[in-house]
Amino acid sequence: MKLKLSETQQYILGILGIILLGTFIQINKQKSFNRILNNSRYTIGKTTKINSYKKRNYFHYEYYFENLKKEAGISEYSSNNLFIGKRYFVVFEEGNPENSMLIPFLFVPDSITKVPAEGWSEPPIPIDKNRIKNFLENY
């Protein structure tokens, strides 16, 4: 026996599918950020370029971990403080450096020129970790 759905039923199932997919994506993103917060290391990242995707601009940034270049991106909507070529602090998950986030409100002072290969367990300058937590929770 074949199940035949009306257009209304198909529409409702489509909407439910989109809601479930969005919820799944949001939960995974939050888990990723929680892992960063619970096992954080810090390094320096530099914004390198902007790409547009579906009417949104994304800043690409690069950073180094154990002398290997890593790349990631951040939406321009996360901050009005993003500029190409600027250095920012990057927080990443210890043991999984690909899970990272550039902190757009924390410019790196010119006095900081070297980073340990494995990053810092604590940032080299005073940083309000609650502000980082709030940023990651609201990103």
C-alpha positions in Angstrom: 0.0 0.0 0.0 1.4 3.4 -1.0 1.1 6.3 1.3 -0.2 9.4 -0.4 0.2 12.7 1.2 -1.8 15.8 0.4 0.0 19.1 -0.5 -0.7 20.4 3.0 0.8 17.4 4.6 3.9 17.6 2.4 4.2 21.3 3.3 3.9 20.6 7.0 6.5 17.7 6.8 8.9 20.0 4.9 8.6 22.7 7.6 9.1 20.2 10.4 12.2 18.8 8.5 13.7 22.2 8.2 13.0 23.0 11.9 14.6 19.6 13.0 17.7 20.2 10.7 18.1 23.8 12.1 17.8 22.5 15.7 20.4 19.8 15.0 22.8 22.3 13.5 22.4 24.7 16.4 22.9 22.0 19.0 26.1 20.7 17.3 27.5 24.3 17.1 26.8 24.8 20.8 28.5 21.5 21.7 31.5 22.6 19.6 31.8 25.9 21.4 31.4 24.2 24.8 34.3 21.9 24.0 36.4 25.1 23.2 35.4 26.7 26.5 36.1 23.6 28.6 39.5 22.8 26.9 40.7 26.2 25.7 44.1 27.2 24.3 44.9 30.6 22.8 47.0 31.7 19.9 47.1 34.6 17.4 45.2 34.7 14.2 45.2 37.1 11.3 42.3 37.9 9.0 43.4 37.3 5.4 40.4 37.8 3.1 36.6 38.2 2.7 34.3 35.9 0.8 30.6 36.3 0.1 28.2 33.5 0.5 24.5 33.8 0.2 24.5 37.6 0.7 26.8 37.3 3.8 30.4 38.1 4.1 32.8 35.8 5.9 36.3 36.8 7.1 38.9 34.1 6.6 41.6 33.9 9.3 44.7 31.8 9.7 46.6 30.8 12.7 49.4 28.3 13.5 49.4 25.3 15.8 52.6 23.3 16.2 54.0 25.2 13.2 51.1 24.0 10.9 48.8 26.6 9.4 45.1 26.3 10.2 42.4 28.2 8.5 38.8 29.1 9.5 36.2 31.7 9.0 33.9 34.0 10.9 30.8 35.9 9.8 31.0 39.7 9.5 27.8 39.9 11.6 29.7 38.6 14.6 31.4 42.0 15.1 31.9 45.4 13.5 35.6 45.1 14.6 36.8 42.8 11.8 39.5 44.2 9.4 41.7 42.4 6.8 45.3 42.0 8.0 44.6 42.6 11.7 45.8 40.2 14.4 43.3 38.9 16.9 43.3 36.2 19.6 42.0 32.8 18.6 40.6 30.4 21.1 40.7 26.7 20.1 40.0 23.3 21.6 43.0 21.6 23.1 43.6 18.3 21.3 41.4 19.6 18.3 42.9 22.8 17.0 40.6 22.8 14.0 37.7 23.7 16.4 38.5 27.3 16.8 37.0 30.8 16.9 38.6 34.2 16.3 37.7 36.6 19.1 36.9 39.8 17.1 36.9 42.2 20.1 40.5 41.3 21.1 43.2 42.8 19.0 46.7 41.5 19.7 49.1 44.2 21.0 52.1 44.8 18.8 54.3 43.9 21.8 53.3 40.3 21.4 55.3 38.8 18.5 55.9 35.1 19.4 53.4 32.4 20.2 54.3 29.0 21.7 53.9 26.2 19.1 51.1 24.7 21.1 49.5 28.0 22.0 48.9 29.5 25.5 46.9 27.8 28.2 46.1 31.3 29.4 46.2 34.4 27.3 49.3 36.6 27.7 47.1 39.6 28.5 44.2 39.9 30.9 41.1 38.8 29.1 37.5 38.6 30.5 36.7 34.9 29.9 33.0 35.6 30.6 33.0 38.0 27.6 34.5 35.2 25.4 31.9 32.7 26.8 29.0 35.2 26.1 30.4 35.7 22.5 30.6 32.0 21.8 27.1 31.4 23.3 25.6 34.1 21.1 27.4 33.5 17.9 
